[in-house]
Amino acid sequence: MRKSVVLFLSLFLVACTADLNQYQNSSPRFDLFNYFQGKTLAWGMVQDYTGKQTRRFEVMIIGEVKDDKLVLTEDFVFDDGEETRRIWTIVETRPGYYQGQADDIQGVAIGQEVGNALRWKYDFELALDDSTIVVEFDDWLYRQDDKHAFNLTKIKKFGIEVGQLTLFFQKQGE
């Protein structure tokens, strides 16, 4: 009986784990370089572990493909007036697999796209008062159509979810 319960719970947990391959037949294809080339407006919020909204923001993203690299310049404006900039440099290491770097990312971000979904994982230096802490970001982006995509992120520390980020993207006219 005990073994059956453990087996059931193990299978249940595995079944609850998102699998990128389940999006294989979903369209439109995410196509990271194509979607983010040019101007994209985004807006979103951060929530703490209880689900309480702690920050809102808008971000203007300018994407340029140069020498087989996607350079994303993200200009954030937060609801408290803070403004920040992050510049990503992203390379496709093989079809559908990516690596990215930015100043507030520790090491290298690793990404993979399948169908209309893209998953990014990286360690982020989160500013808190006069210091920073490193948290894990697990981003799931989904392409909705030619102009729209959205991002759901779990923020973790020591493997425990401490927050969430929700972000919506809208491609702007050229």
C-alpha positions as CSV (number, residue, x, y, z in Angstrom):
1,M,0.0,0.0,0.0
2,R,2.7,2.5,1.0
3,K,4.7,1.8,-2.2
4,S,1.5,2.4,-4.3
5,V,0.9,5.7,-2.6
6,V,4.6,6.8,-3.2
7,L,4.4,5.6,-6.8
8,F,1.1,7.5,-7.4
9,L,2.5,10.7,-5.8
10,S,5.7,10.4,-7.9
11,L,3.7,10.0,-11.1
12,F,1.4,12.8,-10.1
13,L,4.3,15.2,-9.5
14,V,6.0,14.2,-12.8
15,A,2.6,14.7,-14.6
16,C,2.3,18.2,-13.0
17,T,5.8,19.3,-14.2
18,A,5.5,21.3,-17.4
19,D,7.2,19.7,-20.4
20,L,8.3,22.0,-23.2
21,N,7.8,19.3,-25.8
22,Q,4.0,19.3,-25.2
23,Y,4.0,22.5,-27.3
24,Q,5.6,20.9,-30.3
25,N,2.5,21.2,-32.5
26,S,1.4,24.7,-31.1
27,S,1.6,27.6,-33.4
28,P,2.6,30.2,-34.3
29,R,6.3,29.1,-33.8
30,F,7.9,31.3,-31.2
31,D,10.9,32.3,-33.3
32,L,12.8,34.4,-30.7
33,F,15.0,36.5,-33.1
34,N,12.1,37.3,-35.5
35,Y,9.5,38.2,-32.8
36,F,11.8,40.6,-30.8
37,Q,13.5,42.3,-33.8
38,G,12.3,45.9,-33.9
39,K,10.2,47.6,-31.2
40,T,8.1,45.7,-28.6
41,L,6.1,47.3,-25.8
42,A,5.6,45.2,-22.6
43,W,3.9,45.6,-19.3
44,G,3.7,43.5,-16.2
45,M,3.7,43.0,-12.5
46,V,5.7,41.2,-9.8
47,Q,3.9,39.3,-7.0
48,D,5.4,38.0,-3.8
49,Y,5.0,34.4,-2.5
50,T,1.5,35.2,-1.2
51,G,0.3,36.4,-4.6
52,K,0.3,40.1,-3.5
53,Q,1.2,42.5,-6.3
54,T,4.4,44.3,-5.2
55,R,5.4,46.2,-8.4
56,R,4.1,47.1,-11.8
57,F,6.1,48.2,-14.7
58,E,6.3,49.0,-18.4
59,V,9.2,48.2,-20.7
60,M,10.2,49.3,-24.2
61,I,12.3,46.7,-25.9
62,I,14.4,47.4,-29.0
63,G,15.7,44.3,-30.7
64,E,18.5,44.2,-33.3
65,V,20.0,41.1,-35.0
66,K,23.7,41.7,-35.5
67,D,26.3,39.1,-36.5
68,D,24.0,36.2,-35.7
69,K,23.2,37.7,-32.2
70,L,20.0,39.2,-30.9
71,V,20.7,42.3,-28.8
72,L,17.7,43.4,-26.7
73,T,17.7,46.8,-25.0
74,E,15.0,46.8,-22.4
75,D,14.1,50.2,-20.8
76,F,12.0,49.6,-17.7
77,V,9.8,52.2,-15.9
78,F,8.3,51.0,-12.6
79,D,5.2,52.3,-10.9
80,D,7.4,54.0,-8.2
81,G,9.3,56.0,-10.8
82,E,12.4,53.8,-10.9
83,E,13.9,53.5,-14.3
84,T,16.4,50.7,-15.3
85,R,18.0,49.4,-18.4
86,R,19.0,45.8,-19.2
87,I,20.8,44.8,-22.4
88,W,20.7,41.2,-23.4
89,T,23.0,39.5,-25.9
90,I,21.5,36.3,-27.1
91,V,22.9,33.6,-29.5
92,E,21.3,30.6,-31.0
93,T,23.7,27.7,-30.2
94,R,21.8,25.2,-32.4
95,P,18.2,25.3,-33.8
96,G,15.8,26.2,-31.0
97,Y,18.5,26.5,-28.3
98,Y,19.7,29.8,-26.9
99,Q,22.2,31.3,-24.5
100,G,21.9,34.9,-23.2
101,Q,23.9,37.3,-21.1
102,A,23.1,40.6,-19.4
103,D,24.7,42.6,-16.6
104,D,22.4,41.5,-13.8
105,I,22.3,37.9,-14.9
106,Q,24.8,35.6,-13.2
107,G,26.5,33.3,-15.6
108,V,24.5,32.4,-18.8
109,A,20.8,32.2,-19.3
110,I,19.8,29.0,-21.1
111,G,16.7,28.8,-23.3
112,Q,14.9,26.5,-25.6
113,E,11.9,27.0,-27.9
114,V,9.4,24.4,-29.0
115,G,6.3,25.3,-31.0
116,N,4.9,28.5,-29.6
117,A,6.7,28.3,-26.3
118,L,10.1,29.4,-25.1
119,R,11.6,28.5,-21.7
120,W,14.5,30.6,-20.2
121,K,16.3,29.7,-16.9
122,Y,18.8,31.9,-15.3
123,D,20.1,33.4,-12.0
124,F,19.2,37.0,-11.5
125,E,20.8,39.6,-9.2
126,L,17.8,41.2,-7.5
127,A,18.4,44.6,-5.9
128,L,17.0,44.9,-2.4
129,D,17.6,48.2,-0.6
130,D,21.5,48.6,-0.5
131,S,22.4,45.0,-1.5
132,T,21.5,42.3,-4.0
133,I,20.4,38.7,-3.7
134,V,20.6,36.0,-6.4
135,V,17.3,34.4,-7.3
136,E,16.4,31.8,-9.9
137,F,14.1,32.8,-12.8
138,D,12.2,30.2,-14.7
139,D,10.5,32.0,-17.6
140,W,7.9,30.5,-19.8
141,L,7.0,32.7,-22.8
142,Y,4.2,31.9,-25.2
143,R,3.6,33.4,-28.6
144,Q,-0.1,34.2,-29.0
145,D,0.0,35.6,-32.6
146,D,2.1,37.9,-34.8
147,K,1.9,40.8,-32.4
148,H,1.3,39.3,-28.9
149,A,3.3,37.1,-26.5
150,F,3.1,36.6,-22.7
151,N,5.5,35.5,-20.0
152,L,4.9,33.7,-16.7
153,T,7.9,33.5,-14.4
154,K,8.5,31.6,-11.2
155,I,11.1,33.3,-9.0
156,K,12.8,30.9,-6.6
157,K,15.4,31.1,-3.8
158,F,17.0,27.8,-2.6
159,G,14.4,26.0,-4.8
160,I,11.4,27.6,-3.0
161,E,9.1,29.9,-4.9
162,V,9.3,33.4,-3.5
163,G,7.5,35.3,-6.2
164,Q,6.0,35.4,-9.7
165,L,6.3,37.8,-12.6
166,T,3.7,38.2,-15.3
167,L,4.5,40.1,-18.5
168,F,2.6,40.8,-21.7
169,F,4.3,41.8,-25.0
170,Q,2.9,43.7,-27.9
171,K,5.0,44.1,-31.1
172,Q,4.9,47.7,-32.4
173,G,4.7,48.8,-36.0
174,E,8.0,49.2,-37.8
